[in-house]
């Protein structure tokens, strides 16, 4: 709430009239096919604002998400929320993903007003909640609330690349169970360790299947692994001598795979369960019960627009003038909320933003000079797209 109030206050200071609205106020949101149940929006509003143009120009939406992943338990060497500046970097949770992008968008709003730039087309701004952890309800709410335009730029940290495509993503939680302990009347119990070892060894075959079956989208032709499969968490029991020494009876594994634009959820999940069932059946002595599989986060589809879209070409020309070289035009390496614009509302959208590092990790940072370059490019593009009078 505090971040959104700050954003709204900044917009008012620029002479804009922002709308701060709760997601529960948005007509038709919960009935929309893309709405994801079970999210809490207490004190988590969206902000949207529109600066009407003089008429005759194309409209543009500058979109960003205000939420971040949690601080986490990883050891930070700087304050996670201290905004510490060292050289060319500003450190802090969300500095790169994506307060830097939100700041870029706010700079453009301020520059347009302070420089007295008159635009023929509407300029629209929004900061939405609930992008992280596959939410996208905030992005969906913005569309239903009417903060739309002829095109959209989402200021994710694209590393000064223009990204008209996103990969899809799916997270699976696998629960392994077995008897544990350390003493027995015979063979030393292995608990779930042998199950886990078997799963990790067999994971290679699912990874190879994905690489063989997925049709590589042109935006990802340069990637050595266009559809990666990863193990992102393994949990057995709390660590330390405060816990008994015993072989683990339960192991939770988080598995994450990505998908190309155009791939269907049901097809990939059939591949997964065919591999999973075969993996379990190949070692009946290990799996006395079938491991449970849950999907804690919604399926996020891959999505793209054409390289030939005016949005892509004109943004590339503006970036080339600012950077001194043509920016790469590629797909981003993960999923995000851009597919809502493409697939549900037919709005051409790309990702454009600064460079940074340790995103979602400890000591996340934004490179300040790249944020300046991203902002200069974006201001130049707004003047071109919306037609500065």
C-alpha positions as CSV (number, residue, x, y, z in Angstrom):
1,X,0.0,0.0,0.0
2,X,2.8,2.5,0.9
3,X,4.5,2.0,-2.4
4,X,1.3,2.6,-4.4
5,X,0.5,5.7,-2.3
6,X,3.9,7.0,-3.1
7,X,3.4,6.3,-6.8
8,X,0.0,8.0,-6.8
9,X,1.4,11.0,-5.0
10,X,4.2,11.3,-7.5
11,X,1.7,11.2,-10.3
12,X,-0.4,13.9,-8.7
13,X,2.8,16.0,-8.3
14,X,3.1,15.8,-12.1
15,X,-0.4,17.0,-12.6
16,X,-1.9,13.6,-13.3
17,X,-5.1,12.3,-11.7
18,X,-4.3,8.7,-10.6
19,X,-6.9,6.1,-9.8
20,X,-6.0,3.9,-6.8
21,X,-8.4,0.9,-6.9
22,X,-8.7,-2.4,-5.1
23,X,-9.0,-5.5,-7.2
24,X,-12.3,-6.4,-5.5
25,X,-13.7,-3.2,-7.1
26,X,-13.0,-4.4,-10.7
27,X,-16.2,-5.5,-12.5
28,X,-15.9,-8.9,-14.1
29,X,-12.5,-9.7,-12.7
30,X,-13.4,-12.8,-10.7
31,X,-15.6,-14.0,-13.6
32,X,-12.8,-13.8,-16.1
33,X,-11.3,-17.1,-17.4
34,X,-7.8,-16.0,-16.4
35,X,-8.6,-15.0,-12.9
36,X,-6.7,-17.1,-10.3
37,X,-8.5,-17.8,-7.0
38,X,-7.0,-17.8,-3.6
39,X,-5.1,-14.5,-3.6
40,X,-5.3,-11.9,-0.8
41,X,-5.5,-8.3,-1.9
42,X,-6.0,-6.6,1.4
43,X,-4.1,-3.3,1.2
44,X,-2.8,-4.2,-2.2
45,X,-4.4,-1.8,-4.7
46,X,-3.5,-1.1,-8.3
47,X,-2.7,2.4,-9.6
48,X,-3.6,3.6,-13.1
49,X,-3.6,7.0,-14.8
50,X,-4.2,8.4,-18.2
51,X,-2.9,11.6,-19.8
52,X,-5.2,12.5,-22.7
53,X,-3.5,13.4,-25.9
54,X,-4.5,16.3,-28.1
55,X,-5.9,13.9,-30.6
56,X,-4.8,11.9,-33.7
57,X,-1.9,10.0,-32.2
58,X,-1.3,6.4,-31.1
59,X,-1.7,5.6,-27.4
60,X,0.8,3.9,-25.2
61,X,0.7,2.1,-21.9
62,X,3.7,2.0,-19.5
63,X,3.2,-0.9,-17.2
64,X,5.1,-2.3,-14.3
65,X,4.4,-4.5,-11.3
66,X,4.9,-3.1,-7.8
67,X,5.2,-6.4,-5.9
68,X,8.5,-8.2,-5.3
69,X,9.4,-11.7,-4.2
70,X,10.1,-12.0,-0.4
71,X,13.5,-11.1,1.1
72,X,14.0,-14.8,1.7
73,X,16.4,-16.5,4.1
74,X,19.5,-16.1,1.9
75,X,22.4,-14.1,3.5
76,X,22.4,-10.5,2.3
77,X,25.6,-8.6,2.7
78,X,23.7,-5.3,2.3
79,X,20.3,-4.2,3.7
80,X,17.6,-5.9,1.7
81,X,15.5,-2.7,1.8
82,X,18.2,-0.1,2.2
83,X,18.6,1.1,-1.4
84,X,22.4,1.1,-0.9
85,X,24.4,2.7,-3.7
86,X,27.8,1.4,-4.5
87,X,29.5,2.7,-7.7
88,X,27.1,2.0,-10.6
89,X,24.8,-0.3,-8.6
90,X,21.8,0.2,-6.3
91,X,21.1,-2.7,-4.0
92,X,17.9,-3.9,-2.6
93,X,15.0,-6.4,-3.0
94,X,13.1,-5.4,-6.1
95,X,15.7,-2.9,-7.3
96,X,16.0,-4.9,-10.6
97,X,12.6,-6.7,-10.6
98,X,11.2,-4.2,-11.0
99,X,11.3,-1.0,-9.0
100,X,13.9,0.1,-11.5
101,X,11.4,-0.3,-14.3
102,X,8.7,1.5,-12.4
103,X,11.2,4.4,-11.8
104,X,11.9,4.5,-15.5
105,X,8.2,4.9,-16.3
106,X,7.8,7.6,-13.6
107,X,10.7,9.5,-15.1
108,X,9.0,9.5,-18.5
109,X,5.8,10.9,-16.9
110,X,7.8,13.6,-15.1
111,X,9.9,14.5,-18.1
112,X,6.8,14.9,-20.4
113,X,5.2,17.3,-18.0
114,X,8.3,19.3,-17.0
115,X,9.5,19.7,-20.6
116,X,6.0,20.7,-21.7
117,X,5.8,18.0,-24.3
118,X,2.3,17.8,-26.0
119,X,1.4,14.4,-27.2
120,X,-1.2,13.6,-29.8
121,X,-1.9,10.2,-28.4
122,X,-2.8,9.2,-24.8
123,X,0.0,8.2,-22.4
124,X,-1.2,5.7,-19.8
125,X,0.7,4.6,-16.7
126,X,0.0,1.7,-14.3
127,X,1.6,-0.1,-11.4
128,X,0.0,-3.4,-10.7
129,X,0.1,-5.9,-7.8
130,X,0.4,-9.7,-7.9
131,X,2.7,-10.4,-10.8
132,X,5.2,-12.5,-8.8
133,X,4.4,-16.2,-8.1
134,X,2.3,-16.4,-11.3
135,X,-0.5,-14.1,-10.1
136,X,-1.3,-11.8,-13.0
137,X,-4.7,-10.9,-11.5
138,X,-3.4,-7.3,-11.0
139,X,-2.5,-7.1,-14.7
140,X,-5.8,-8.5,-15.7
141,X,-7.6,-6.0,-13.5
142,X,-5.8,-3.1,-15.2
143,X,-7.1,-4.3,-18.5
144,X,-10.7,-4.7,-17.3
145,X,-10.5,-1.3,-15.5
146,X,-9.8,0.3,-18.9
147,X,-6.2,1.3,-18.6
148,X,-5.5,0.1,-22.2
149,X,-3.7,1.5,-25.2
150,X,-2.7,0.8,-28.8
151,X,0.5,-0.8,-27.4
152,X,2.2,-1.5,-24.1
153,X,5.8,-1.5,-22.8
154,X,6.4,-3.5,-19.7
155,X,9.5,-2.2,-18.0
156,X,10.9,-5.6,-16.8
157,X,14.7,-5.9,-16.6
158,X,15.3,-7.0,-20.1
159,X,19.0,-6.0,-20.0
160,X,18.5,-3.4,-22.7
161,X,17.1,-6.0,-25.1
162,X,13.7,-5.7,-26.7
163,X,11.8,-8.8,-25.8
164,X,8.6,-9.4,-27.8
165,X,8.3,-12.9,-26.4
166,X,8.2,-14.7,-23.1
167,X,8.7,-18.3,-22.2
168,X,6.0,-20.2,-20.4
169,X,6.5,-21.8,-17.0
170,X,5.2,-24.6,-14.7
171,X,6.0,-25.4,-11.1
172,X,5.4,-28.8,-9.7
173,X,5.8,-29.9,-6.0
174,X,6.6,-33.6,-5.7
175,X,6.3,-35.3,-2.2
176,X,8.4,-38.5,-1.6
177,X,7.6,-40.7,1.4
178,X,9.3,-43.7,3.0
179,X,10.1,-45.1,6.5
180,X,13.1,-43.5,8.2
181,X,15.0,-43.8,11.5
182,X,18.6,-45.0,12.0
183,X,18.3,-48.3,13.8
184,X,16.6,-51.4,12.5
185,X,16.9,-55.2,12.7
186,X,18.5,-55.5,9.4
187,X,19.5,-53.2,6.5
188,X,20.2,-49.6,7.4
189,X,17.2,-47.6,6.3
190,X,17.6,-45.2,3.5
191,X,14.4,-43.3,4.0
192,X,13.6,-41.2,0.9
193,X,17.3,-40.7,-0.2
194,X,17.2,-43.6,-2.7
195,X,13.9,-42.3,-4.1
196,X,15.4,-38.8,-4.5
197,X,18.5,-40.2,-6.1
198,X,16.5,-42.2,-8.6
199,X,14.3,-39.2,-9.5
200,X,17.3,-36.9,-10.0
201,X,19.0,-39.5,-12.3
202,X,15.8,-40.0,-14.3
203,X,15.2,-36.3,-14.7
204,X,17.7,-36.2,-17.5
205,X,15.3,-38.3,-19.7
206,X,12.4,-35.8,-19.2
207,X,14.8,-32.9,-20.0
208,X,15.9,-34.6,-23.2
209,X,12.2,-35.3,-24.2
210,X,11.4,-31.6,-23.8
211,X,14.3,-30.6,-26.0
212,X,13.3,-33.0,-28.7
213,X,9.6,-32.3,-28.7
214,X,9.4,-28.6,-28.2
215,X,9.3,-26.6,-31.4
216,X,11.9,-23.8,-30.8
217,X,10.4,-20.3,-31.4
218,X,12.5,-18.0,-33.5
219,X,13.0,-15.6,-30.6
220,X,14.8,-18.4,-28.8
221,X,16.9,-19.9,-31.6
222,X,20.1,-18.5,-30.0
223,X,19.5,-20.4,-26.7
224,X,21.5,-23.5,-26.0
225,X,18.5,-24.8,-23.9
226,X,15.3,-23.2,-25.0
227,X,13.1,-25.3,-22.7
228,X,15.1,-25.8,-19.5
229,X,13.9,-28.2,-16.8
230,X,15.2,-27.4,-13.3
231,X,15.1,-28.6,-9.7
232,X,14.7,-25.4,-7.7
233,X,14.2,-26.7,-4.1
234,X,14.9,-29.9,-2.2
235,X,13.6,-30.1,1.4
236,X,13.8,-33.0,3.8
237,X,13.9,-31.6,7.4
238,X,15.2,-28.7,9.4
239,X,19.0,-28.4,9.6
240,X,21.2,-28.5,12.7
241,X,22.0,-30.4,15.8
242,X,18.7,-29.3,17.4
243,X,17.1,-31.9,15.2
244,X,17.6,-35.7,15.7
245,X,20.0,-37.5,13.4
246,X,17.8,-39.7,11.3
247,X,17.2,-40.7,7.7
248,X,14.5,-38.5,6.2
249,X,11.0,-40.0,5.8
250,X,9.6,-37.1,3.7
251,X,11.3,-35.1,0.9
252,X,9.6,-32.3,-1.0
253,X,11.1,-31.5,-4.4
254,X,10.2,-28.4,-6.4
255,X,10.5,-29.0,-10.2
256,X,10.2,-26.2,-12.7
257,X,10.0,-26.4,-16.5
258,X,9.7,-23.8,-19.1
259,X,7.8,-23.8,-22.5
260,X,8.0,-22.2,-25.9
261,X,5.3,-19.8,-27.2
262,X,2.7,-21.9,-28.8
263,X,3.1,-24.9,-26.6
264,X,-0.1,-26.2,-24.9
265,X,-0.3,-26.9,-21.2
266,X,-2.1,-30.2,-21.5
267,X,0.4,-31.6,-24.0
268,X,3.4,-30.8,-21.8
269,X,1.7,-32.2,-18.7
270,X,0.9,-35.4,-20.5
271,X,4.6,-35.6,-21.3
272,X,5.4,-35.0,-17.6
273,X,3.1,-37.6,-16.2
274,X,4.1,-40.2,-18.8
275,X,7.7,-39.7,-17.7
276,X,6.8,-39.5,-14.0
277,X,4.7,-42.7,-14.0
278,X,7.5,-44.5,-15.9
279,X,10.1,-43.2,-13.5
280,X,8.1,-44.6,-10.5
281,X,7.3,-47.9,-12.2
282,X,11.0,-48.5,-13.1
283,X,11.8,-48.8,-9.4
284,X,8.9,-50.6,-7.5
285,X,11.3,-51.6,-4.7
286,X,11.8,-47.9,-3.9
287,X,8.3,-46.5,-4.4
288,X,5.9,-48.4,-2.1
289,X,3.4,-45.6,-2.6
290,X,3.1,-43.2,-5.5
291,X,4.7,-39.8,-4.8
292,X,2.1,-36.9,-4.7
293,X,2.3,-34.2,-7.4
294,X,0.8,-30.7,-6.9
295,X,0.9,-27.6,-9.0
296,X,1.0,-24.6,-6.5
297,X,1.1,-21.9,-9.1
298,X,-0.9,-21.3,-12.2
299,X,0.3,-22.4,-15.6
300,X,1.9,-19.5,-17.4
301,X,1.9,-19.8,-21.1
302,X,4.6,-18.7,-23.5
303,X,3.6,-15.8,-25.7
304,X,5.0,-13.6,-28.5
305,X,4.2,-11.0,-31.1
306,X,5.9,-10.7,-34.5
307,X,9.3,-9.2,-35.0
308,X,7.7,-7.0,-37.8
309,X,5.3,-5.2,-35.4
310,X,5.6,-1.4,-35.6
311,X,6.1,-1.4,-31.8
312,X,9.2,-3.6,-32.1
313,X,10.8,-1.8,-35.0
314,X,10.2,1.8,-33.8
315,X,11.4,1.0,-30.3
316,X,14.5,-0.6,-31.8
317,X,15.2,2.6,-33.8
318,X,14.9,4.8,-30.7
319,X,17.1,2.5,-28.7
320,X,19.8,2.4,-31.5
321,X,20.0,6.2,-31.4
322,X,20.5,6.2,-27.6
323,X,22.7,3.2,-27.2
324,X,24.8,3.7,-30.3
325,X,24.1,0.2,-31.5
326,X,21.0,-1.9,-32.4
327,X,19.6,-3.7,-29.4
328,X,19.1,-7.5,-29.5
329,X,15.5,-8.5,-30.2
330,X,15.0,-11.8,-28.4
331,X,12.7,-13.6,-26.1
332,X,13.0,-13.1,-22.3
333,X,14.3,-16.1,-20.4
334,X,11.3,-16.7,-18.2
335,X,7.5,-16.2,-17.9
336,X,5.8,-13.0,-16.9
337,X,2.4,-11.2,-17.3
338,X,3.0,-10.1,-20.9
339,X,0.8,-12.9,-22.2
340,X,-2.3,-11.2,-20.7
341,X,-1.8,-8.3,-23.1
342,X,-1.1,-10.5,-26.1
343,X,-3.6,-13.4,-25.7
344,X,-6.5,-12.0,-23.8
345,X,-6.7,-8.4,-25.1
346,X,-4.8,-8.3,-28.4
347,X,-2.5,-5.5,-27.3
348,X,1.0,-5.6,-28.8
349,X,3.4,-5.5,-25.9
350,X,7.2,-5.9,-25.4
351,X,9.5,-6.0,-22.4
352,X,12.1,-3.2,-22.2
353,X,14.3,-2.3,-19.2
354,X,17.6,-1.9,-17.6
355,X,20.4,-4.4,-16.5
356,X,20.9,-5.8,-13.1
357,X,21.7,-9.0,-11.3
358,X,21.0,-11.4,-8.4
359,X,17.3,-11.1,-9.4
360,X,15.2,-12.9,-6.8
361,X,18.4,-13.7,-4.9
362,X,20.4,-12.0,-2.1
363,X,22.1,-8.7,-2.9
364,X,19.8,-8.0,-5.9
365,X,21.0,-4.9,-7.7
366,X,20.2,-2.5,-10.6
367,X,22.9,-1.0,-12.8
368,X,22.2,2.8,-12.7
369,X,23.7,3.7,-16.1
370,X,21.6,1.2,-17.8
371,X,18.4,2.5,-16.1
372,X,19.4,6.0,-17.5
373,X,19.8,4.5,-21.0
374,X,16.5,2.6,-20.7
375,X,14.7,5.8,-19.6
376,X,16.2,8.0,-22.4
377,X,15.1,5.4,-25.0
378,X,11.6,5.2,-23.5
379,X,11.1,9.0,-23.5
380,X,12.3,9.1,-27.1
381,X,9.9,6.3,-28.0
382,X,6.9,8.0,-26.3
383,X,7.6,11.2,-28.3
384,X,7.6,9.2,-31.5
385,X,4.8,6.7,-30.8
386,X,2.4,9.2,-29.3
387,X,3.6,11.9,-31.7
388,X,5.0,14.9,-29.8
389,X,3.3,18.0,-31.3
